[in-house]
Amino acid sequence: MNAFKTRLGVVLAVAVVLTLGLSAAYGTSSGPQSGQVRAGGTLTIGLAEDPDALDPTLARTFVGRIVFMHLCEKLYDLNSRLQIVPQLARSLPAVSRDKLTVTIRLRTGIRFNDGTPFNAQAVKISLDRHRALARSARASELSPVASVEVRNATTVVVRLKEPYAPLTAQLADRSGMVMSPAALERLGDRFATSPVCVGPFRFGSRAAGDRIVLNKSPLYYARNRVHLSRIVFRIITDAAARAASLRAGDIDIEDRIASTDIRSIARDRDLRIVKSTSIGYQGLTINIGNKNGLGKLPYQNVGTPLASRQNLRQAFDMSIDRRLLNRVVFGGTNLPGCGAVPPVSPWYDRSIGCNTTRNLTQARRLVSQSGMRTPITVRLMIGTDAVAARLGQFIQAQAREAGFNVILQPTEFVTALAKADAGDFDVFAVGWSGRIDPDGNIYQFVHTRGSLNDSGFSSPRLDLILNNARKASTQRARRTLYRAAMRILRAQRPLIYLWYPVNRFGVKRSIAGVQVFGDGLIRAQYAGLR
């Protein structure tokens, strides 16, 4: 133990200190006092998409994280100020002087929802699975980890290949979710069919495309704080139908109100709106080298016009007026932008240029310089709801003026993710819900070995910069490196960042204790019916 100089160290200093003072930027609601709500009842949440696999190792959807919030606890969590706090861990990690050894002490007296004891061996099994399972979406988040060791039943030691500043931030999300070893042994790669974690609710049933049912856990260590008997997540992909269901009382909480429905919900005396400015982004992923599937290295250029020519990607970007997009598609309710890190983040770098209006003259010039015959065909995979249709039509109209023929390909969301992983797309309108450390918004999407690099983008220089940013020991050094990384991304444009969501959630006034922080996740595990 003498090797440990501090309780926080670099791993936490960057992740935690930089989140101080963020609460003013985010709308939240306070939790209930126990006397304000009654015991029992069912809470129904209308989700905007159908989650993918309910397996923390494989999952990648935003709505899946909302379900996991109630089903699978993590080693660490975020509080309302987006500070990292212990959850299944007893305290923040202890970091060795050389920053290569991280010791995590665990809480005791906790059981998984199948009765299996929670201990260090269970943590090791889950972390090793996140690191090594085929198709793991967590692999690049934990790639600096050399090994995970069990010191005793309540202590886990993580050995690092090199210093890794974002580690604790990663363990405050799906990489830190711990699954029942018994369930993993029983189900293997079918864990998502009946997931078992530590959580206030346990899995009940799932009807794909319709609903997910969670029931209150009798084994949860803080079950006295849980008022509800059941939470039902209904899948309602059409925004207007979701809003109508909220107004009719068929659901209690609406995930992400469309701009066209904000006014009607705000006027309803039985409803209130909870607002959260996202730390994530929305934009377009361009398939450059994902010819044989995600992670199938080396990546090979897919040969489309956008993949083959950097200047055409720049032209496509410049043809889009982000401010107009925000007004036309979203009624001015979001925040136009050009990068992976939004202005509400302390990591935001104003020195990186961002022109949110279009430059049609330059876009046309770049198209002409490419020597390609116009119009240049671009196939854009979008969602199937009305908002996605408006977005697609807007991009289609804007890009046409620069010399592009955009063909829209409406695709159901989970299917679209599978097609993106397989490399079966040209351009994909998709975003990311965001992480408190910039590594979580950048590395896995554009590093050659990034576990979510559907673009198939590969730049040895960018890889080196992002690797060094993970190892850097000071905030100043990391800022400098991320500035260099964003300049490469602005030049190469494997992703075109368009806006930062300002999410709004509709909640019935008869529901107390619903919280939404800057990560945009609905937290209803301790909510209740008045």
ABEGO torsion letter per residue (X at the ends): XAABABAAEAAAAAAAAAABGAAAABBBBBBBBAAABBBEEBBBBBBABBBBBBBAAABABAAAAAAAAAABBBABBBBAAGBBBBBABABBBBBBAAGABBBBBBBBGBBBAAGBBBBAAAAAAAAAAAAABBGBAAAAAAAABABBBBABAABBBBBBABBBAAAAAAAABAAABBBBAAAAAAAEAAAAABBBBBBABBBABBBBGABBBBBBBAABAAAAABABABBBBBBBABAAAAAAAAAAGABABBBGBBAAAAAAAAABAABBBBBBBBABBBBBBBBAABAAEBGBOBBBBAGBAAAABAAAAAAAAAABBAAAAAAAAAGGABBBBABABBAABAABBAABBBBABBBAAAAAAAAAAAGBBOBBBBBBBBBABAAAAAAAAAAAAAAAAAGBBBBBBBBBAAAAAAAAAAGBBABBBBBBAEBABAAAAAAAAABAABAABAAGBBBAAAAAAAAAAAABABAAAAAAAAAAAAAAAAAAGABBBABBBBBBBBBBAABBGBBBBAAGBBBAAABBBX
